[in-house]
Amino acid sequence: MSAPGSAPLKVGAVIITMGNRPDELRALLDSVAKQDGDRVEVVVVGNGSPVPEVPEGVRTIELPENLGIPGGRNVGIEAFGPSGRDVDILLFLDDDGLLAGHDTAELCRTAFAEDPRLGIVSFRIADPDTGVTQRRHVPRLRASDPMRSSRVTTFLGGANAVRTQVFAEVGGLPDEFFYAHEETDLAWRALDAGWMIDYRSDMVLYHPTTAPSRHAVYHRMVARNRVWLARRNLPALLVPVYLGVWMLLTLLRRPSRPALKAWFGGFREGWSTACGPRKPMKWRTVWRLTRLGRPPVI
């Protein structure tokens, strides 16, 4: 936190890319460069692919293999020193997104400076053509009004800001997840350590409207990682309740037969494979999640 009269909080940005959206990446980088206040230092990680041409001053890292979303972002974090300590705040932005305003970095600096327990900020994602925010992009159960900012219990992976002290205290994203639910894993660990998470409707990332199921591995990864998330973070009594609720919700959504087959395959995989270290959250954290409107059974 910056005291009055002290230097503003330092902001960096991590962007991972598969190298297949060079025009969108360049537009995003331009939107970051236009941010008010001190310069935002940017690291672009080529996740198993070359990085397209970027403006001067943007650092690049090219990984020999695709480490997945959390693995790629963790490499970006470490590019700012251990746990990102060379900066105070890191923005994580999808490479086909675009910061809507010039004041996002300054809004982040103010938010984190004014609230020393604020650990993570989730931005609002809006379609660039319609301005519409999809319900699934509002990280709370009561999502009908995307223009309402609030405390929340998770955040959006490709449109957020994290205080780097959080990484130093609770660790980075779970590499083994590869894709899906890695944000909630970090969010639960941060909340358990006493940090808070805000959804801010005034911090906007433009992003084309898409369906998450466009990814071929979506259903398997979602199910596997849901099991891993519970096994890693929930008190033993809540694990079967949480997973039972999500199985019921999945069936109620009536997915196609291939999707359901992939989901159950991932569910079995989640039980039969290593999920990483287990550190169940405290019961007071369960109560905090409940008071915030999302008990860890849904």
Salt bridges, closest charged atoms under 4 A:
ASP30 OD1 - ARG26 NE 3.71
GLU41 OE2 - ARG59 NH2 2.76
ASP94 OD1 - ARG73 NH2 3.21
ASP94 OD2 - HIS207 NE2 3.64
ASP95 OD1 - ARG21 NH2 2.75
ASP96 OD2 - ARG21 NH1 3.50
ASP96 OD1 - HIS207 NE2 2.91
GLU106 OE1 - ARG109 NH1 2.68
ASP115 OD2 - ARG151 NH2 2.96
GLU176 OE2 - ARG232 NH1 3.54
ASP185 OD2 - ARG189 NE 2.88
ASP185 OD1 - ARG232 NE 2.81
ASP192 OD2 - LYS282 NZ 3.38
ASP198 OD1 - ARG151 NH1 2.89
ASP202 OD2 - ARG200 NH2 2.83
GLU269 OE1 - ARG220 NH1 2.87
GLU269 OE2 - ARG224 NH1 3.53
